[in-house]
Amino acid sequence: MTDLHEIDQQRRDEARRRKQTGYQASYRQRLKHERVPDREDVAAACLRWVLAAWANRPDTGQAFRRGVLDDLTGRFSREQAERVLDAMICRTRKTRRD
């Protein structure tokens, strides 16, 4: 059986969640309005530049490439990781030519 204290706590938690949800929505809207990139946007831009460097000069960044593949190999097949990474580099190479 739920006692009165638990019911009060549930109500407070629900009110806090609603307030936080509203805050988050307005925060995301403000960031969008001010055109502030999030970490994923910055990471994607970094990745595009690294891929472009590899596409233009394959000899550059080999240590970085090995590091990326080593990191992925802990969770994925190295051969598949190489295939996906190479395909991303190829797509970047083609996009840069167009």
Chimera marker file (.cmm) of the C-alpha trace (Angstrom):
<marker_set name="trace">
<marker id="1" x="0.000" y="0.000" z="0.000" r="1" g="1" b="0" radius="0.5"/>
<marker id="2" x="1.250" y="3.461" z="-0.884" r="1" g="1" b="0" radius="0.5"/>
<marker id="3" x="1.498" y="5.838" z="2.028" r="1" g="1" b="0" radius="0.5"/>
<marker id="4" x="0.848" y="9.571" z="1.971" r="1" g="1" b="0" radius="0.5"/>
<marker id="5" x="4.556" y="10.446" z="1.930" r="1" g="1" b="0" radius="0.5"/>
<marker id="6" x="5.130" y="8.403" z="-1.244" r="1" g="1" b="0" radius="0.5"/>
<marker id="7" x="2.175" y="10.059" z="-2.990" r="1" g="1" b="0" radius="0.5"/>
<marker id="8" x="3.533" y="13.526" z="-2.100" r="1" g="1" b="0" radius="0.5"/>
<marker id="9" x="6.982" y="12.523" z="-3.340" r="1" g="1" b="0" radius="0.5"/>
<marker id="10" x="5.526" y="11.235" z="-6.627" r="1" g="1" b="0" radius="0.5"/>
<marker id="11" x="3.694" y="14.526" z="-7.150" r="1" g="1" b="0" radius="0.5"/>
<marker id="12" x="6.862" y="16.529" z="-6.471" r="1" g="1" b="0" radius="0.5"/>
<marker id="13" x="8.821" y="14.307" z="-8.860" r="1" g="1" b="0" radius="0.5"/>
<marker id="14" x="6.213" y="14.718" z="-11.590" r="1" g="1" b="0" radius="0.5"/>
<marker id="15" x="6.193" y="18.498" z="-11.138" r="1" g="1" b="0" radius="0.5"/>
<marker id="16" x="10.013" y="18.578" z="-11.261" r="1" g="1" b="0" radius="0.5"/>
<marker id="17" x="10.033" y="16.465" z="-14.451" r="1" g="1" b="0" radius="0.5"/>
<marker id="18" x="7.460" y="18.732" z="-16.121" r="1" g="1" b="0" radius="0.5"/>
<marker id="19" x="9.475" y="21.809" z="-15.168" r="1" g="1" b="0" radius="0.5"/>
<marker id="20" x="12.710" y="20.219" z="-16.426" r="1" g="1" b="0" radius="0.5"/>
<marker id="21" x="11.038" y="19.153" z="-19.691" r="1" g="1" b="0" radius="0.5"/>
<marker id="22" x="9.876" y="22.717" z="-20.277" r="1" g="1" b="0" radius="0.5"/>
<marker id="23" x="13.309" y="24.092" z="-19.458" r="1" g="1" b="0" radius="0.5"/>
<marker id="24" x="15.012" y="21.645" z="-21.839" r="1" g="1" b="0" radius="0.5"/>
<marker id="25" x="12.598" y="22.463" z="-24.661" r="1" g="1" b="0" radius="0.5"/>
<marker id="26" x="13.158" y="26.212" z="-24.284" r="1" g="1" b="0" radius="0.5"/>
<marker id="27" x="16.928" y="25.675" z="-23.956" r="1" g="1" b="0" radius="0.5"/>
<marker id="28" x="17.057" y="23.650" z="-27.192" r="1" g="1" b="0" radius="0.5"/>
<marker id="29" x="14.890" y="26.259" z="-28.926" r="1" g="1" b="0" radius="0.5"/>
<marker id="30" x="17.207" y="29.052" z="-27.758" r="1" g="1" b="0" radius="0.5"/>
<marker id="31" x="20.276" y="27.164" z="-29.015" r="1" g="1" b="0" radius="0.5"/>
<marker id="32" x="18.562" y="26.607" z="-32.353" r="1" g="1" b="0" radius="0.5"/>
<marker id="33" x="17.549" y="30.279" z="-32.601" r="1" g="1" b="0" radius="0.5"/>
<marker id="34" x="21.086" y="31.425" z="-31.714" r="1" g="1" b="0" radius="0.5"/>
<marker id="35" x="22.516" y="28.830" z="-34.114" r="1" g="1" b="0" radius="0.5"/>
<marker id="36" x="24.732" y="27.247" z="-31.448" r="1" g="1" b="0" radius="0.5"/>
<marker id="37" x="26.228" y="23.912" z="-32.564" r="1" g="1" b="0" radius="0.5"/>
<marker id="38" x="26.071" y="20.980" z="-30.191" r="1" g="1" b="0" radius="0.5"/>
<marker id="39" x="28.871" y="18.460" z="-29.648" r="1" g="1" b="0" radius="0.5"/>
<marker id="40" x="27.554" y="16.177" z="-32.387" r="1" g="1" b="0" radius="0.5"/>
<marker id="41" x="27.659" y="19.036" z="-34.896" r="1" g="1" b="0" radius="0.5"/>
<marker id="42" x="31.261" y="19.837" z="-33.972" r="1" g="1" b="0" radius="0.5"/>
<marker id="43" x="32.226" y="16.154" z="-34.080" r="1" g="1" b="0" radius="0.5"/>
<marker id="44" x="30.618" y="15.769" z="-37.511" r="1" g="1" b="0" radius="0.5"/>
<marker id="45" x="32.532" y="18.800" z="-38.814" r="1" g="1" b="0" radius="0.5"/>
<marker id="46" x="35.793" y="17.384" z="-37.464" r="1" g="1" b="0" radius="0.5"/>
<marker id="47" x="35.053" y="14.056" z="-39.102" r="1" g="1" b="0" radius="0.5"/>
<marker id="48" x="34.303" y="15.717" z="-42.445" r="1" g="1" b="0" radius="0.5"/>
<marker id="49" x="37.666" y="17.521" z="-42.342" r="1" g="1" b="0" radius="0.5"/>
<marker id="50" x="39.578" y="14.373" z="-41.385" r="1" g="1" b="0" radius="0.5"/>
<marker id="51" x="37.849" y="12.417" z="-44.148" r="1" g="1" b="0" radius="0.5"/>
<marker id="52" x="38.625" y="15.189" z="-46.622" r="1" g="1" b="0" radius="0.5"/>
<marker id="53" x="42.299" y="15.127" z="-45.612" r="1" g="1" b="0" radius="0.5"/>
<marker id="54" x="42.424" y="11.364" z="-46.089" r="1" g="1" b="0" radius="0.5"/>
<marker id="55" x="40.596" y="11.620" z="-49.403" r="1" g="1" b="0" radius="0.5"/>
<marker id="56" x="43.041" y="14.227" z="-50.743" r="1" g="1" b="0" radius="0.5"/>
<marker id="57" x="46.242" y="12.806" z="-49.260" r="1" g="1" b="0" radius="0.5"/>
<marker id="58" x="45.879" y="9.176" z="-48.180" r="1" g="1" b="0" radius="0.5"/>
<marker id="59" x="49.345" y="9.206" z="-46.593" r="1" g="1" b="0" radius="0.5"/>
<marker id="60" x="48.287" y="11.775" z="-43.985" r="1" g="1" b="0" radius="0.5"/>
<marker id="61" x="46.734" y="10.686" z="-40.747" r="1" g="1" b="0" radius="0.5"/>
<marker id="62" x="47.658" y="7.015" z="-40.867" r="1" g="1" b="0" radius="0.5"/>
<marker id="63" x="48.321" y="6.920" z="-37.120" r="1" g="1" b="0" radius="0.5"/>
<marker id="64" x="44.964" y="8.578" z="-36.534" r="1" g="1" b="0" radius="0.5"/>
<marker id="65" x="43.284" y="6.098" z="-38.884" r="1" g="1" b="0" radius="0.5"/>
<marker id="66" x="44.862" y="3.190" z="-37.008" r="1" g="1" b="0" radius="0.5"/>
<marker id="67" x="43.676" y="4.700" z="-33.734" r="1" g="1" b="0" radius="0.5"/>
<marker id="68" x="40.100" y="5.019" z="-35.016" r="1" g="1" b="0" radius="0.5"/>
<marker id="69" x="40.165" y="1.414" z="-36.252" r="1" g="1" b="0" radius="0.5"/>
<marker id="70" x="41.713" y="0.171" z="-32.995" r="1" g="1" b="0" radius="0.5"/>
<marker id="71" x="38.959" y="1.910" z="-31.057" r="1" g="1" b="0" radius="0.5"/>
<marker id="72" x="36.234" y="0.403" z="-33.244" r="1" g="1" b="0" radius="0.5"/>
<marker id="73" x="37.819" y="-3.064" z="-33.167" r="1" g="1" b="0" radius="0.5"/>
<marker id="74" x="36.975" y="-3.340" z="-29.488" r="1" g="1" b="0" radius="0.5"/>
<marker id="75" x="33.283" y="-3.371" z="-30.414" r="1" g="1" b="0" radius="0.5"/>
<marker id="76" x="33.187" y="-4.289" z="-34.102" r="1" g="1" b="0" radius="0.5"/>
<marker id="77" x="34.962" y="-6.411" z="-36.684" r="1" g="1" b="0" radius="0.5"/>
<marker id="78" x="38.148" y="-4.686" z="-37.835" r="1" g="1" b="0" radius="0.5"/>
<marker id="79" x="37.512" y="-5.685" z="-41.452" r="1" g="1" b="0" radius="0.5"/>
<marker id="80" x="34.004" y="-4.233" z="-41.361" r="1" g="1" b="0" radius="0.5"/>
<marker id="81" x="35.236" y="-1.080" z="-39.627" r="1" g="1" b="0" radius="0.5"/>
<marker id="82" x="37.878" y="-0.636" z="-42.351" r="1" g="1" b="0" radius="0.5"/>
<marker id="83" x="35.271" y="-1.192" z="-45.044" r="1" g="1" b="0" radius="0.5"/>
<marker id="84" x="32.925" y="1.429" z="-43.567" r="1" g="1" b="0" radius="0.5"/>
<marker id="85" x="35.720" y="3.949" z="-42.956" r="1" g="1" b="0" radius="0.5"/>
<marker id="86" x="37.118" y="3.476" z="-46.470" r="1" g="1" b="0" radius="0.5"/>
<marker id="87" x="33.634" y="3.926" z="-47.950" r="1" g="1" b="0" radius="0.5"/>
<marker id="88" x="33.237" y="7.183" z="-45.999" r="1" g="1" b="0" radius="0.5"/>
<marker id="89" x="36.586" y="8.396" z="-47.352" r="1" g="1" b="0" radius="0.5"/>
<marker id="90" x="35.576" y="7.443" z="-50.914" r="1" g="1" b="0" radius="0.5"/>
<marker id="91" x="32.255" y="9.280" z="-50.597" r="1" g="1" b="0" radius="0.5"/>
<marker id="92" x="34.120" y="12.331" z="-49.339" r="1" g="1" b="0" radius="0.5"/>
<marker id="93" x="36.543" y="12.120" z="-52.249" r="1" g="1" b="0" radius="0.5"/>
<marker id="94" x="33.643" y="11.955" z="-54.736" r="1" g="1" b="0" radius="0.5"/>
<marker id="95" x="31.747" y="14.798" z="-53.036" r="1" g="1" b="0" radius="0.5"/>
<marker id="96" x="34.788" y="17.064" z="-53.102" r="1" g="1" b="0" radius="0.5"/>
<marker id="97" x="35.217" y="16.507" z="-56.853" r="1" g="1" b="0" radius="0.5"/>
<marker id="98" x="31.609" y="17.464" z="-57.641" r="1" g="1" b="0" radius="0.5"/>
<link id1="1" id2="2" r="1" g="1" b="0" radius="0.2"/>
<link id1="2" id2="3" r="1" g="1" b="0" radius="0.2"/>
<link id1="3" id2="4" r="1" g="1" b="0" radius="0.2"/>
<link id1="4" id2="5" r="1" g="1" b="0" radius="0.2"/>
<link id1="5" id2="6" r="1" g="1" b="0" radius="0.2"/>
<link id1="6" id2="7" r="1" g="1" b="0" radius="0.2"/>
<link id1="7" id2="8" r="1" g="1" b="0" radius="0.2"/>
<link id1="8" id2="9" r="1" g="1" b="0" radius="0.2"/>
<link id1="9" id2="10" r="1" g="1" b="0" radius="0.2"/>
<link id1="10" id2="11" r="1" g="1" b="0" radius="0.2"/>
<link id1="11" id2="12" r="1" g="1" b="0" radius="0.2"/>
<link id1="12" id2="13" r="1" g="1" b="0" radius="0.2"/>
<link id1="13" id2="14" r="1" g="1" b="0" radius="0.2"/>
<link id1="14" id2="15" r="1" g="1" b="0" radius="0.2"/>
<link id1="15" id2="16" r="1" g="1" b="0" radius="0.2"/>
<link id1="16" id2="17" r="1" g="1" b="0" radius="0.2"/>
<link id1="17" id2="18" r="1" g="1" b="0" radius="0.2"/>
<link id1="18" id2="19" r="1" g="1" b="0" radius="0.2"/>
<link id1="19" id2="20" r="1" g="1" b="0" radius="0.2"/>
<link id1="20" id2="21" r="1" g="1" b="0" radius="0.2"/>
<link id1="21" id2="22" r="1" g="1" b="0" radius="0.2"/>
<link id1="22" id2="23" r="1" g="1" b="0" radius="0.2"/>
<link id1="23" id2="24" r="1" g="1" b="0" radius="0.2"/>
<link id1="24" id2="25" r="1" g="1" b="0" radius="0.2"/>
<link id1="25" id2="26" r="1" g="1" b="0" radius="0.2"/>
<link id1="26" id2="27" r="1" g="1" b="0" radius="0.2"/>
<link id1="27" id2="28" r="1" g="1" b="0" radius="0.2"/>
<link id1="28" id2="29" r="1" g="1" b="0" radius="0.2"/>
<link id1="29" id2="30" r="1" g="1" b="0" radius="0.2"/>
<link id1="30" id2="31" r="1" g="1" b="0" radius="0.2"/>
<link id1="31" id2="32" r="1" g="1" b="0" radius="0.2"/>
<link id1="32" id2="33" r="1" g="1" b="0" radius="0.2"/>
<link id1="33" id2="34" r="1" g="1" b="0" radius="0.2"/>
<link id1="34" id2="35" r="1" g="1" b="0" radius="0.2"/>
<link id1="35" id2="36" r="1" g="1" b="0" radius="0.2"/>
<link id1="36" id2="37" r="1" g="1" b="0" radius="0.2"/>
<link id1="37" id2="38" r="1" g="1" b="0" radius="0.2"/>
<link id1="38" id2="39" r="1" g="1" b="0" radius="0.2"/>
<link id1="39" id2="40" r="1" g="1" b="0" radius="0.2"/>
<link id1="40" id2="41" r="1" g="1" b="0" radius="0.2"/>
<link id1="41" id2="42" r="1" g="1" b="0" radius="0.2"/>
<link id1="42" id2="43" r="1" g="1" b="0" radius="0.2"/>
<link id1="43" id2="44" r="1" g="1" b="0" radius="0.2"/>
<link id1="44" id2="45" r="1" g="1" b="0" radius="0.2"/>
<link id1="45" id2="46" r="1" g="1" b="0" radius="0.2"/>
<link id1="46" id2="47" r="1" g="1" b="0" radius="0.2"/>
<link id1="47" id2="48" r="1" g="1" b="0" radius="0.2"/>
<link id1="48" id2="49" r="1" g="1" b="0" radius="0.2"/>
<link id1="49" id2="50" r="1" g="1" b="0" radius="0.2"/>
<link id1="50" id2="51" r="1" g="1" b="0" radius="0.2"/>
<link id1="51" id2="52" r="1" g="1" b="0" radius="0.2"/>
<link id1="52" id2="53" r="1" g="1" b="0" radius="0.2"/>
<link id1="53" id2="54" r="1" g="1" b="0" radius="0.2"/>
<link id1="54" id2="55" r="1" g="1" b="0" radius="0.2"/>
<link id1="55" id2="56" r="1" g="1" b="0" radius="0.2"/>
<link id1="56" id2="57" r="1" g="1" b="0" radius="0.2"/>
<link id1="57" id2="58" r="1" g="1" b="0" radius="0.2"/>
<link id1="58" id2="59" r="1" g="1" b="0" radius="0.2"/>
<link id1="59" id2="60" r="1" g="1" b="0" radius="0.2"/>
<link id1="60" id2="61" r="1" g="1" b="0" radius="0.2"/>
<link id1="61" id2="62" r="1" g="1" b="0" radius="0.2"/>
<link id1="62" id2="63" r="1" g="1" b="0" radius="0.2"/>
<link id1="63" id2="64" r="1" g="1" b="0" radius="0.2"/>
<link id1="64" id2="65" r="1" g="1" b="0" radius="0.2"/>
<link id1="65" id2="66" r="1" g="1" b="0" radius="0.2"/>
<link id1="66" id2="67" r="1" g="1" b="0" radius="0.2"/>
<link id1="67" id2="68" r="1" g="1" b="0" radius="0.2"/>
<link id1="68" id2="69" r="1" g="1" b="0" radius="0.2"/>
<link id1="69" id2="70" r="1" g="1" b="0" radius="0.2"/>
<link id1="70" id2="71" r="1" g="1" b="0" radius="0.2"/>
<link id1="71" id2="72" r="1" g="1" b="0" radius="0.2"/>
<link id1="72" id2="73" r="1" g="1" b="0" radius="0.2"/>
<link id1="73" id2="74" r="1" g="1" b="0" radius="0.2"/>
<link id1="74" id2="75" r="1" g="1" b="0" radius="0.2"/>
<link id1="75" id2="76" r="1" g="1" b="0" radius="0.2"/>
<link id1="76" id2="77" r="1" g="1" b="0" radius="0.2"/>
<link id1="77" id2="78" r="1" g="1" b="0" radius="0.2"/>
<link id1="78" id2="79" r="1" g="1" b="0" radius="0.2"/>
<link id1="79" id2="80" r="1" g="1" b="0" radius="0.2"/>
<link id1="80" id2="81" r="1" g="1" b="0" radius="0.2"/>
<link id1="81" id2="82" r="1" g="1" b="0" radius="0.2"/>
<link id1="82" id2="83" r="1" g="1" b="0" radius="0.2"/>
<link id1="83" id2="84" r="1" g="1" b="0" radius="0.2"/>
<link id1="84" id2="85" r="1" g="1" b="0" radius="0.2"/>
<link id1="85" id2="86" r="1" g="1" b="0" radius="0.2"/>
<link id1="86" id2="87" r="1" g="1" b="0" radius="0.2"/>
<link id1="87" id2="88" r="1" g="1" b="0" radius="0.2"/>
<link id1="88" id2="89" r="1" g="1" b="0" radius="0.2"/>
<link id1="89" id2="90" r="1" g="1" b="0" radius="0.2"/>
<link id1="90" id2="91" r="1" g="1" b="0" radius="0.2"/>
<link id1="91" id2="92" r="1" g="1" b="0" radius="0.2"/>
<link id1="92" id2="93" r="1" g="1" b="0" radius="0.2"/>
<link id1="93" id2="94" r="1" g="1" b="0" radius="0.2"/>
<link id1="94" id2="95" r="1" g="1" b="0" radius="0.2"/>
<link id1="95" id2="96" r="1" g="1" b="0" radius="0.2"/>
<link id1="96" id2="97" r="1" g="1" b="0" radius="0.2"/>
<link id1="97" id2="98" r="1" g="1" b="0" radius="0.2"/>
</marker_set>
